């Protein structure tokens, strides 16, 4: 790996006792702080002009990024048993509900309609429980706290925080690729940013303990992460560039897989771990499948992790405003979704992938 010059350390936060006096750090007791600089990957600090997004996330996670979803996953959408009755009409009704009917105001805010649309689509999936019993073996969790730590080169990294909605399952998702395809990833060359360091815009902090937590107790009946759901923030100070949003999806999906790998297998990964992710702004969807093939992330050689990313899939072009009712006269302007594009990729990633189970 390229030897990068040492970065400027971030000033440590002062530690105070119960009386408010500063605590002097014990150098001998906190030798970890002297050795390592921990880069904490917070996605709210993207305030630099360096915005590589997915490319940077691929380097941080030692991953090979593949455009589009795997063909055998896309084929799930074509199977009659995975089709909803009157599917197009029902999906259009969920869009109309989210964009027009969820509020008494002229038009709902982006935060309201994007969240409503996602929940409506998930509700459509839940209606298939009678024909797909595996759906009943999953739950949704919100505001769980994730922490995962790994080493790349001479730097130690950690991702932690709350990413939103997580669907957990009793059963792990099956592997996307076989052993030979995983072995072939060793020939993939990771992209570098020389002469710019890939960690240029990451916050550096001093820590005293490496953290690894899935956010769930050891006896949880739903230990396996199935799908993560991300909504674009509407707050200006937290709003991300589209590439950063995709990188956030990739990093938190990787973090969930890595934390579970450490919990289940320790330092050596016995078998790949697969997790999915869906991100949306209420109109455009991003779909991601992450397969963790290795936990040996320090060097650039050897087996790589794999990421399938289907980007910028439009659910609809635009939503027309409500008809204007004035003096008991209705101006003829239909409520409709212009040019709905219910492609196989969209239906599969939004609905079809929900039907994947351990026996698939």
C-alpha positions in Angstrom: 0.0 0.0 0.0 1.1 3.6 -0.5 2.8 5.1 2.5 0.8 8.3 3.2 2.4 11.1 5.3 1.0 11.4 8.8 -2.2 13.4 9.0 -2.8 16.3 11.4 -4.5 14.8 14.5 -7.8 16.0 15.6 -7.7 17.6 19.1 -9.0 15.3 21.8 -12.1 16.1 23.7 -11.4 17.1 27.3 -12.4 14.5 30.0 -14.1 15.9 33.1 -14.9 14.3 36.4 -18.1 14.7 38.4 -17.0 18.0 39.8 -16.2 19.5 36.4 -12.4 19.4 36.8 -10.3 18.2 33.9 -8.9 14.6 34.1 -5.3 14.2 33.0 -5.0 11.1 30.8 -2.8 8.3 32.2 -0.3 7.7 29.5 0.6 4.1 30.6 -3.0 3.1 30.9 -4.0 4.6 27.6 -1.2 3.4 25.4 -3.7 2.6 22.7 -4.3 6.3 22.3 -0.6 6.9 21.7 -0.3 4.2 19.1 -3.4 4.6 16.9 -5.2 7.4 15.2 -8.8 6.2 14.8 -10.6 7.6 11.8 -14.3 7.9 12.7 -16.4 7.7 9.5 -19.2 10.2 10.2 -21.2 11.0 7.1 -22.3 14.4 8.4 -18.8 15.9 8.0 -18.6 15.8 4.3 -17.7 19.5 4.1 -14.6 19.2 1.8 -14.5 19.6 -2.0 -13.0 16.1 -2.2 -16.1 14.0 -2.9 -15.2 10.6 -4.4 -18.2 8.9 -2.8 -18.4 5.2 -3.9 -14.8 5.1 -5.1 -13.6 6.1 -1.6 -16.0 3.7 0.1 -14.7 0.9 -2.2 -11.1 1.6 -1.0 -12.1 1.8 2.7 -14.0 -1.5 2.5 -11.5 -3.3 0.2 -14.4 -3.9 -2.3 -14.9 -4.6 -6.0 -17.9 -2.5 -7.2 -20.0 -4.1 -9.9 -22.6 -2.1 -11.8 -26.1 -3.5 -11.7 -27.7 -6.2 -9.6 -26.7 -9.9 -10.2 -28.8 -11.5 -13.1 -30.2 -14.3 -11.0 -31.6 -11.7 -8.5 -33.2 -9.8 -11.3 -34.8 -12.9 -12.5 -36.7 -13.2 -9.3 -39.0 -10.3 -10.5 -40.0 -12.3 -13.5 -41.2 -15.3 -11.6 -45.1 -15.3 -11.4 -45.0 -16.4 -7.8 -43.2 -13.1 -6.9 -45.7 -10.9 -8.7 -48.3 -9.0 -6.8 -51.9 -9.1 -8.1 -52.5 -5.9 -10.0 -48.9 -4.9 -9.2 -48.6 -1.8 -11.3 -51.9 -0.3 -10.1 -51.1 -1.0 -6.5 -47.7 0.6 -6.7 -49.2 3.6 -8.4 -51.7 3.9 -5.6 -48.9 3.9 -3.0 -47.2 6.7 -4.9 -50.5 8.8 -5.0 -51.0 8.2 -1.3 -47.5 9.4 -0.5 -47.6 12.4 -2.8 -51.2 13.6 -2.5 -53.3 11.9 0.2 -51.1 11.6 3.2 -51.7 15.3 4.2 -54.4 17.9 4.1 -51.9 20.5 2.8 -51.5 21.4 -0.8 -48.4 19.1 -1.0 -46.5 17.1 1.6 -42.9 17.8 2.5 -40.2 15.6 1.1 -39.5 14.0 4.4 -43.1 13.0 4.8 -43.8 11.6 1.3 -40.4 9.8 1.0 -40.9 8.0 4.3 -44.6 7.2 3.5 -43.7 5.8 0.1 -41.0 3.5 1.5 -43.4 2.2 4.2 -46.2 1.7 1.7 -43.9 -0.4 -0.6 -42.8 -2.5 2.4 -46.5 -3.0 3.3 -47.0 -4.4 -0.2 -44.3 -6.9 0.5 -45.9 -7.9 3.8 -49.1 -8.8 2.0 -47.3 -11.7 0.4 -46.6 -13.4 3.7 -49.2 -16.1 3.0 -47.3 -17.3 -0.1 -43.8 -16.4 1.2 -43.6 -17.6 4.9 -40.0 -16.4 5.2 -41.3 -12.8 5.5 -42.8 -13.7 8.9 -39.3 -14.6 10.1 -38.2 -11.0 10.0 -38.7 -7.8 12.0 -37.9 -4.1 11.5 -35.6 -2.3 13.9 -35.1 1.5 14.2 -32.5 3.6 16.1 -30.2 0.7 16.8 -26.5 1.6 17.3 -23.9 0.1 15.1 -20.1 0.0 15.7 -17.5 -1.7 13.6 -13.7 -1.4 13.6 -11.2 -2.5 11.0 -7.6 -1.7 9.9 -6.5 -0.6 6.4 -2.7 -0.3 6.1 -1.4 1.5 9.2 -4.7 3.3 9.9 -7.5 2.1 12.1 -11.1 3.0 11.1 -14.4 2.9 12.8 -17.9 3.4 11.6 -20.6 3.9 14.2 -24.0 5.5 14.6 -27.7 5.0 13.6 -28.5 4.5 9.9 -32.3 4.3 10.1 -34.5 1.3 9.4 -33.1 -2.3 9.4 -34.9 -5.5 8.6 -33.4 -8.3 10.7 -34.0 -12.0 10.0 -33.8 -15.3 11.7 -32.0 -16.7 8.7 -29.0 -15.2 6.8 -29.2 -14.2 3.2 -27.6 -16.8 0.8 -24.3 -16.0 -0.9 -24.6 -14.2 -4.2 -21.3 -15.7 -5.6 -19.7 -19.1 -5.4 -16.2 -19.9 -4.2 -14.6 -19.6 -7.6 -16.0 -16.1 -8.2 -14.9 -15.0 -4.8 -11.4 -16.4 -5.5 -11.3 -14.4 -8.7 -11.6 -11.1 -6.9 -8.0 -11.4 -5.8 -7.1 -10.3 -9.3 -9.0 -7.0 -8.9 -6.9 -3.9 -8.5 -8.3 -1.4 -6.0 -8.4 2.2 -7.2 -6.1 4.7 -5.5 -6.3 8.5 -5.2 -2.6 9.2 -5.3 -1.3 11.8 -4.5 -4.4 12.4 -2.4 -4.9 10.3 0.7 -8.2 8.3 0.7 -8.7 9.4 4.3 -8.3 13.1 3.6 -11.9 14.1 4.6 -12.4 11.7 7.5 -12.5 13.0 11.1 -9.7 11.8 13.3 -10.3 11.3 17.0 -8.4 9.8 20.0 -10.0 6.7 21.5 -9.2 4.2 24.2 -11.2 1.1 23.1 -12.0 -0.6 19.8 -15.7 -1.1 19.5 -17.7 -3.7 17.6 -21.4 -4.0 18.1 -24.4 -5.1 16.0 -26.7 -3.1 18.2 -28.5 -6.3 19.3 -28.1 -8.6 22.3 -26.5 -12.0 22.0 -29.8 -13.8 22.5 -31.7 -11.9 19.9 -33.9 -14.2 17.8 -33.3 -12.1 14.7 -29.4 -11.9 14.6 -29.0 -11.6 10.8 -29.2 -8.3 9.0 -31.3 -8.7 5.8 -31.9 -5.2 4.3 -31.0 -1.6 5.3 -33.2 1.3 4.3 -31.9 4.8 3.8 -33.8 8.1 3.3 -32.1 11.2 2.1 -32.1 13.9 4.8 -34.1 17.0 4.2 -32.1 19.1 6.6 -29.7 21.3 4.8 -26.7 20.8 7.1 -27.0 17.0 6.8 -27.9 16.8 3.1 -25.5 14.6 1.2 -24.3 14.8 -2.4 -25.7 11.8 -4.4 -22.3 10.1 -4.4 -22.0 10.6 -0.7 -25.4 9.1 -0.1 -24.4 6.0 -2.0 -21.2 5.8 -0.1 -23.2 6.1 3.2 -25.3 3.1 2.1 -22.2 1.1 1.2 -20.3 1.9 4.4 -23.2 1.1 6.8 -24.0 -2.1 4.9 -20.3 -3.1 5.2 -20.3 -2.1 8.9 -23.3 -4.3 9.6 -21.7 -7.2 7.8 -18.3 -6.7 9.5 -19.8 -6.4 13.0 -21.8 -9.6 12.5 -18.7 -11.4 11.1 -16.7 -10.5 14.2 -19.5 -11.7 16.4 -20.2 -15.0 14.6 -16.8 -16.0 13.4 -14.2 -13.9 15.2 -11.1 -12.7 13.3 -11.4 -15.3 10.5 -14.4 -15.3 8.2 -15.6 -18.9 7.6 -18.3 -18.1 5.0 -19.4 -14.9 3.2 -22.0 -12.6 4.7 -24.6 -10.9 2.4 -26.6 -7.8 3.2 -28.9 -5.7 1.0 -29.6 -1.9 1.1 -32.3 0.3 -0.5 -32.0 4.1 -0.5 -34.4 6.7 -1.8 -35.3 10.4 -1.9 -39.0 9.6 -2.5 -38.6 9.4 -6.3 -35.2 7.9 -7.2 -34.0 4.6 -5.8 -30.6 3.2 -5.2 -30.2 -0.6 -4.7 -27.1 -2.3 -3.3 -26.1 -5.8 -2.4 -22.9 -6.3 -0.3 -21.1 -9.6 0.1 -18.4 -9.7 2.8 -15.8 -12.2 1.6 -12.9 -11.3 3.9 -12.2 -9.6 7.2 -8.5 -9.2 6.3 -8.7 -5.6 5.2 -5.2 -4.3 6.0 -3.6 -4.8 2.6 -4.7 -4.3 -1.0 -3.9 -7.8 -2.1 -5.9 -11.1 -1.7 -9.7 -11.6 -1.7 -11.9 -8.6 -2.1 -15.4 -7.9 -0.9 -18.1 -7.5 -3.6 -20.7 -4.8 -4.1 -23.5 -4.7 -6.7 -24.9 -1.3 -7.1 -27.9 -0.4 -9.2 -28.1 3.4 -9.4 -30.6 6.1 -10.0 -33.7 4.1 -10.8 -36.7 6.4 -11.2 -40.0 5.1 -9.8 -41.8 7.9 -11.6 -41.0 11.1 -13.5 -43.0 13.5 -11.5 -46.2 13.8 -9.5 -48.8 16.3 -10.7 -50.5 18.5 -8.1 -54.1 18.0 -7.0 -57.0 19.3 -9.1 -58.0 22.9 -8.2 -61.5 23.0 -6.7 -62.9 26.6 -6.6 -66.5 27.8 -6.4 -67.8 24.2 -6.7 -66.1 23.9 -10.0 -63.3 21.4 -10.6 -60.6 22.3 -13.1 -60.0 19.1 -15.2 -56.4 18.1 -14.2 -56.1 14.5 -13.4 -54.1 13.2 -10.5 -51.6 10.9 -12.2 -48.0 9.7 -12.1 -46.4 10.7 -15.4 -44.6 7.9 -17.2 -44.3 5.3 -14.4 -41.2 3.1 -15.0 -41.8 -0.2 -13.1 -38.8 -1.9 -14.5 -37.7 -5.4 -13.6 -34.8 -4.0 -11.6 -37.0 -1.8 -9.5 -39.7 -4.4 -8.7 -37.0 -7.0 -7.9 -35.0 -4.7 -5.6 -38.0 -3.2 -3.9 -40.2 -6.3 -3.7 -38.5 -9.3 -5.2 -35.4 -9.3 -3.0 -37.8 -9.4 0.0 -38.7 -12.9 -1.0 -35.1 -14.3 -0.8 -34.6 -16.7 2.1 -32.1 -19.1 3.3 -33.6 -21.9 1.2 -33.5 -20.0 -2.1 
